[in-house]
Amino acid sequence: MVALAQTENDAAGFADRLIIHSPGSGEKLGEAPVMDAAEVQAAVARARAAQVAWGALSVKERCAALRAFRIKVVQNADALARAVSSENGKPLQEALTHDVLPFCDLMAYFEHRAPKILAPQAIHLHFMIQRRSYLHCVPRGVVGVIGPWNFPFSIPIGDAVMALFAGNATVIKPSEVTPLIALKAKQLWDETCRDEPRLHPDLIQIVTGRGLTGAAVCTSGVNQVMFTGSVPTGKKVAVACAERLIPCVLELGGINPAIVTADADVERTAHAILWGAFANSGQVCASISRVYVARPIAERLTQRVVELTASLQQGDPLNADTELGAMTFLPQIAIGQGILDDTIAQGGRVRCGGTPNGRFFPPTVLDNVEHGWRITRDESFSPLLAFISVDDTETAIRCANDSDKGLMAYVFCGDEEHGARIAERLEAGTTMVNNAIDSHGAPGTPWQGMKESGLGQVHSAQGLRDLCQVRHVQTRSWVPWLTKELWWYPYSPKVYGAFLQVMRVMWGGGPLDSFLRKVGK
């Protein structure tokens, strides 16, 4: 993901308003205020007041109430998809299938599973067996969500509803590049609240603005922050949270490798790489950026990807048959162009694509690329795809891991078991075998990065639990008559000797020790 950077509005002097234009058509879509720290604090206060009653509901009650919002989103799916496409510039089908559909699936997934995930969990004690321990989940309070512009609905609104399932309220700071879709989501939320009495409008707050507004979210008294953006901004978020001793979840993007072995299915691999590299015009933190392909099939695979790339339809994002739309964020085009120019200067060969035309960046395939060039190290966040020929799988693994980021990785291999063994050696939060980029759309799986790709995780059972304080409770179970524990005062040589004997019998390598080891106690 890229940083929540300044928009074109700043140069025009719109210090107090965000003026939003469609990347595809250039038409003005609307405006949003730039909110200051006091306004953010007020939003947090409103959310905190509403959270008290919400957090007191059972998980089942919260799930039943949130179902109404999912239904409202489905009823408005076409309008939402068109709003995302207009504001973000991605094709209409991607707006539906990358933003709206995965959000609805995420809601349905946790509606059915959150009660079990957040239920008290027993801890089976192996020594103090006279006691009973369990963990229970308590809402944190108010969760701040700072969202990106490339998935302006599914990421910030999805993170927010996960916080709601966990019993929290949420304050969302959308990207200043795409704030209108968050305001549209808030409108639907407020409409839902009128029909569902257990929901409250103030449980979701939207604060719009630029970087200072996002910074204010971190310092406004929230209990956790979920951030999706650039590495430099993510580090600032981490510092702000550390100073307040609150947890943060950071998703900071990647420069994602694909390894293709000599026995890979070239046709499937080509189609997967095509979509994995160029969906959303390459503006996906999970995009395939660099392909390390076995030399015997390198030219055949590259040529097939070039042929498929040539067939892609780029144009008006709102046309149903458009496959590549416009670039969302104007400065990102210059970054992609700079990386492309560097690659050509070093000897890289453009097989198709090339120079952007206004907001439209053609999908670009390059080969004759060497590992270590900028295109293999810097996230372009644009439709650039580099092929690097390698002599063996060990070289491919070494090059794939030679990065300061580790979000996603991909393996394409004829033998999936062999592919899984390669995947296990790759330094990435998720590695997919013979598939591409859609892991984020599976809410049961963790979305996480390593190295500079982030901290923590969203989605999955653990991601939901991480939105709670997990507290430990211990009680006596079957010996309530015991007046004191054996290791309490008073101390004596007799008690000391007794403990030594217990240690020797249980853990000194004798028969009982061996028995307990066998039964796993």
KELODO-457007 format. One record per residue (C-alpha): x, y, z; residue in one letter. Coordinates in steps of 0.001 Angstrom, whole numbers, padded with zeros to 6 digits, always signed. Example, Ala and Ser with C-alpha at 12.3 -4.5 7.8 and 13.67 -1.06 7.14 Angstrom:
2
+012300-004500+007800A
+013670-001060+007140S
//
This chain:
521
+000000+000000+000000M
+001108+003569-000499V
+001139+006271+002098A
-001879+008415+002843L
-000220+011200+000905A
-001431+014653-000061Q
-003836+015015-002944T
-003930+017388-005867E
-006157+019604-003720N
-003215+020850-001672D
-001547+022520-004611A
-004829+024236-005423A
-005013+025641-001916G
-008042+023758-000611F
-006762+023623+002935A
-010123+022916+004558D
-011853+020732+001936R
-011059+017611-000052L
-012218+018023-003646I
-012668+014585-005223I
-012581+013951-008963H
-013071+010650-010783S
-009743+009239-012038P
-011522+007765-015042G
-013588+010701-016271S
-012138+013676-014429G
-015578+014812-013287E
-016024+016223-009809K
-017652+013658-007542L
-017947+015607-004316G
-016227+017199-001352E
-015336+016227+002186A
-014153+018311+005130P
-010635+018270+006527V
-011210+017531+010217M
-008837+018688+012936D
-007687+017000+016147A
-010561+018412+018213A
-013108+017004+015777E
-011389+013617+015842V
-011437+013586+019643Q
-015130+014436+019605A
-015775+011537+017229A
-013882+009180+019532V
-015930+010407+022490A
-019193+009741+020640R
-018002+006269+019669A
-016931+005484+023234R
-020320+006493+024644A
-022131+004251+022148A
-019769+001332+022768Q
-020846+000806+026371V
-024234-000682+025508A
-022896-002425+022415W
-020087-004134+024314G
-022554-005309+026965A
-024488-007364+024406L
-023633-011016+023955S
-021636-011958+020877V
-024706-013714+019458K
-026774-010569+019876E
-024132-008474+018147R
-023960-010924+015250C
-027730-010931+014846A
-027806-007131+014823A
-024940-006773+012336L
-026715-009090+009912R
-029020-006176+009106A
-026063-004117+007876F
-024862-006943+005640R
-028304-007182+004073I
-028363-003408+003553K
-024986-003584+001770V
-026181-006411-000492V
-029302-004436-001366Q
-027091-001524-002399N
-024266-003580-003927A
-024575-002158-007436D
-024649+001443-006224A
-021649+000797-003957L
-019681-000849-006751A
-020361+002085-009046R
-019336+004531-006341A
-016066+002650-005765V
-015366+002453-009499S
-016047+006160-009995S
-013918+007345-007070E
-011128+004779-007250N
-010872+004214-011001G
-010911+000399-010904K
-013134-001556-013304P
-016733-002000-012245L
-016386-005779-011920Q
-013361-005379-009632E
-015227-002809-007553A
-017919-005421-006996L
-015765-008546-006623T
-012751-006978-004856H
-014538-004548-002535D
-018229-005238-002014V
-018485-009025-002385L
-015543-009887-000058P
-016951-007516+002551F
-020311-009314+002524C
-018571-012693+002716D
-016476-011487+005659L
-019598-010350+007493M
-021403-013641+006867A
-018331-015619+007949Y
-018030-013909+011323F
-021777-013723+011902E
-021782-017515+012002H
-018445-018046+013745R
-017770-015121+016082A
-019751-016629+019011P
-017562-019722+018949K
-014325-017815+018280I
-014924-015396+021148L
-016331-017970+023585A
-014367-018606+026796P
-011481-021000+026196Q
-010523-023515+028860A
-006870-023963+029791I
-006074-027503+030852H
-003595-027331+033704L
-001115-030175+034003H
+000183-029586+037539F
-002229-027444+039561M
-005079-029733+038628I
-007196-028584+041554Q
-007767-025309+039704R
-009776-024252+036654R
-008435-021648+034226S
-010037-020068+031203Y
-009610-017109+028844L
-012400-014709+028027H
-012539-011920+025451C
-013418-008356+026409V
-013885-005520+023891P
-011023-003037+023826R
-013301+000005+023485G
-012744+002183+020403V
-010673+000996+017448V
-009182+003514+015031G
-009057+002430+011374V
-006852+004319+008900I
-007653+003066+005428G
-006047+003070+001959P
-007323+004285-001381W
-006861+001105-003406N
-009617-000859-001618F
-011607+002037-000161P
-014586-000086+000899F
-013448-003626+001675S
-010427-002730+003815I
-011523+000122+006113P
-015172-000895+006373I
-014173-004559+006713G
-011721-003743+009507D
-014417-001663+011173A
-017060-004388+011197V
-014561-006879+012600M
-014044-004425+015451A
-017826-004291+015870L
-018133-008083+016018F
-015598-007972+018858A
-017791-005478+020741G
-015887-002287+019964N
-016895+000975+018373A
-014771+002347+015550T
-013497+005613+014116V
-012557+005367+010422I
-010167+007760+008728K
-010454+006975+004985P
-007775+007978+002517S
-008051+011604+001471E
-007939+010308-002110V
-011143+008243-001726T
-013192+009509+001231P
-016612+009509-000418L
-017172+005744-000368I
-016633+005714+003408A
-019232+008459+003768L
-021582+006380+001614K
-020992+003382+003902A
-021771+005549+006918K
-025036+006630+005278Q
-026039+002980+004829L
-025027+002248+008424W
-027227+005065+009729D
-030150+003809+007623E
-029640+000325+009079T
-029657+001705+012619C
-033137+003141+012113R
-034480-000389+011571D
-032265-002324+013994E
-032571-000939+017562P
-029476-002759+018850R
-027276-000766+016471L
-026335+002847+017132H
-025204+005396+014520P
-022321+006522+016704D
-020715+003071+016708L
-019167+004017+013344I
-017568+007444+013021Q
-015968+008804+009840I
-013267+011451+010127V
-012030+012826+006808T
-008856+014722+006117G
-005192+014377+005275R
-002203+013073+007189G
-002734+015259+010259L
-006240+013856+010649T
-004831+010336+010539G
-002182+011270+013089A
-004922+012648+015336A
-006679+009275+015293V
-003591+007684+016856C
-003432+010294+019636T
-007148+010722+020327S
-007556+008084+023015G
-008481+005105+020865V
-007641+001683+022290N
-006193+000139+019134Q
-005217+001272+015632V
-005525-000670+012378M
-003464+000971+009631F
-003043+000140+005958T
-000491+002247+004131G
+003189+002862+003482S
+006175+001699+005522V
+007279+005219+006589P
+003763+006166+007724T
+003281+002770+009355G
+006392+003300+011453K
+005017+006646+012637K
+001747+004946+013579V
+003696+002275+015481A
+005654+004915+017418V
+002488+006846+018281A
+000824+003648+019529C
+003917+002545+021451A
+004024+005877+023272E
+000463+005219+024435R
+000953+001476+025024L
-001896+000540+022719I
-001720-002241+020107P
-001619-001586+016405C
-002051-003721+013310V
+000017-002574+010327L
-000377-003735+006721E
+002422-002083+004782L
+002557-003662+001344G
+005110-005745-000476G
+007261-006402-003525I
+005896-009871-004084N
+007788-012682-005851P
+006520-015619-007866A
+008624-018738-008381I
+007844-020817-011476V
+009414-024259-011726T
+010185-025999-015007A
+007234-028418-014652D
+004603-025726-014047A
+001428-025660-016126D
+002330-022747-018413V
-001237-021897-019397E
-002622-021705-015848R
+000513-019970-014612T
+000272-017343-017346A
-003369-016578-016552H
-002669-016432-012798A
+000324-014138-013216I
-001621-011907-015604L
-004401-011345-013087W
-002028-011298-010126G
+000048-008534-011694A
-002554-006324-013353F
-005754-006504-011289A
-006606-003003-010101N
-003830-001767-012437S
-001227-003288-010131G
-002420-001151-007216Q
-002656-004132-004887V
-000286-004756-002009C
-000377-008454-002960A
+000357-007893-006677S
+002869-010168-008363I
+005788-007869-009160S
+008745-010132-009962R
+008696-013599-011491V
+011659-015954-011038Y
+011078-018502-013763V
+013066-021633-014626A
+015123-020885-017709R
+013793-023802-019850P
+010251-022350-019858I
+011050-018651-019371A
+010487-017503-022948E
+007380-019634-023448R
+005785-018311-020271L
+006775-014701-020922T
+005441-014827-024480Q
+002138-016288-023303R
+001747-013558-020677V
+002529-010953-023339V
-000173-012412-025615E
-002740-012369-022832L
-001758-008861-021784T
-002362-007598-025293A
-005975-008801-025093S
-006830-006816-021938L
-009373-004030-022361Q
-008336-000755-020723Q
-010729+002172-020590G
-013719+003677-018813D
-013920+001924-015429P
-017726+002029-015456L
-017981-000031-018645N
-018793-003601-017662A
-016251-005092-020091D
-013321-002888-018981T
-010517-004942-017419E
-008061-002187-016501L
-009226+001216-015384G
-007447+004408-014407A
-004685+004883-011847M
-006212+006216-008635T
-003419+008410-007322F
-001638+010700-009754L
+001793+010735-008010P
+001892+006929-008200Q
+002083+007113-011976I
+005349+009043-011722A
+006763+006432-009327I
+005893+003614-011711G
+007290+005537-014676Q
+010538+006150-012789G
+010986+002456-012033I
+010181+001594-015645L
+012745+004114-016933D
+015410+002757-014562D
+014761-000781-015752T
+015071+000154-019407I
+018252+002112-018709A
+019813-000966-017074Q
+019019-003148-020075G
+015521-004410-019339G
+013370-005104-022386R
+009756-003941-022689V
+007766-006786-024221R
+004462-004894-024130C
+003005-001750-022595G
+005105+001216-021655G
+004484+004938-021224T
+001308+006015-019370P
-001341+008058-021154N
-002721+010496-018629G
-004320+008490-015817R
-004148+005253-017806F
-001005+003158-017325F
-000841+000293-019824P
-000011-003142-018397P
+003712-003532-018969T
+005733-006756-019188V
+009540-006656-019016L
+012188-009328-019325D
+015981-009420-019543N
+015820-008190-015941V
+018392-008998-013256E
+017651-009543-009601H
+018786-006581-007531G
+017535-003915-009906W
+015131-001352-008511R
+012154-003096-010112I
+012870-006150-007935T
+013284-004114-004733R
+010891-001140-004767D
+007105-001430-004739E
+005882+000329-007878S
+002158-000001-007103F
+001532+000131-010828S
+001059-002407-013644P
+004719-003384-014028L
+005717-007068-014242L
+009332-008235-014418A
+010504-011695-015544F
+013871-012918-014242I
+015240-016218-015598S
+016942-018505-013063V
+018880-021738-013392D
+017479-023577-010374D
+014905-023422-007608T
+017469-022663-004911E
+018444-019491-006742T
+014786-018541-007078A
+014176-019041-003357I
+017252-017013-002428R
+016222-014134-004708C
+012596-014240-003572A
+013665-013916+000063N
+016183-011169-000690D
+013812-008341+000184S
+013004-006127+003143D
+009322-006961+002668K
+007390-010166+003122G
+003671-009883+002522L
+002827-012393-000213M
+004697-014928-002325A
+003634-017341-005043Y
+004800-020710-006298V
+003758-022281-009593F
+004721-025902-009761C
+003524-029093-011452G
+003719-031038-008188D
+001705-029179-005551E
+003348-031021-002662E
+006724-029908-003961H
+005248-026436-004383G
+004120-026441-000749A
+007625-027373+000410R
+009010-024439-001569I
+006288-022210-000114A
+007273-023135+003433E
+010750-021738+002799R
+009572-018353+001553L
+009645-015379+003902E
+006096-014138+003467A
+002995-013847+005606G
+001104-015893+002997T
+002367-017998+000115T
-000076-019298-002473M
+000637-022315-004675V
-000756-022229-008222N
-003012-019303-007389N
-002819-015530-007138A
-003594-012569-004818I
-007109-013442-003594D
-006115-014708-000139S
-007382-011448+001372H
-010832-012446+000156G
-010845-015563+002379A
-011863-014226+005824P
-010950-017460+007590G
-007275-017060+006678T
-004934-014574+008348P
-003852-011515+006392W
-000420-010625+007687Q
+003042-009531+006709G
+006534-010014+008001M
+009692-007901+007816K
+008654-004375+006760E
+005333-005590+005412S
+003697-005138+008755G
+002747-006295+012231L
-000207-008292+013477G
-002989-009726+011377Q
-006531-009129+010249V
-009202-011671+009344H
-009107-015232+010773S
-010118-016310+014260A
-006919-014885+015722Q
-007456-011557+013989G
-010885-011294+015644L
-009503-012226+019070R
-006770-009620+018659D
-009494-006968+018609L
-010273-007928+022200C
-008438-007945+025475Q
-007979-011622+026251V
-008141-012008+030022R
-007328-014998+032191H
-009588-016157+035010V
-008663-018933+037467Q
-010901-020566+040085T
-010763-023535+042413R
-012683-026470+041066S
-012908-029597+043238W
-011120-028679+046484V
-013052-025718+047930P
-012457-027116+051431W
-008658-026603+051195L
-007834-023764+053611T
-004416-022963+052148K
-002089-024093+049383E
+000884-026262+050320L
+003433-023621+049243W
+001927-020829+051312W
+003357-019782+054697Y
+004672-021141+056983P
+007837-022519+055310Y
+009682-025463+056878S
+012422-028045+056127P
+009720-030713+055933K
+007792-028896+053223V
+011016-028059+051392Y
+011974-031752+051363G
+008521-032739+050192A
+008798-030462+047174F
+012213-031842+046297L
+010757-035359+046360Q
+007819-034337+044150V
+010230-032826+041602M
+012336-035995+041516R
+009326-038256+041053V
+007571-036150+038405M
+010404-034696+036374W
+013576-036570+037284G
+013442-039179+034543G
+011770-041953+036526G
+008709-044062+035670P
+006145-041319+036358L
+008113-038825+034250D
+008208-041315+031359S
+004494-042052+031687F
+003527-038377+031706L
+005708-037745+028654R
+003974-040566+026778K
+000482-039329+027575V
+001443-035721+026858G
+000858-034305+030326K
//
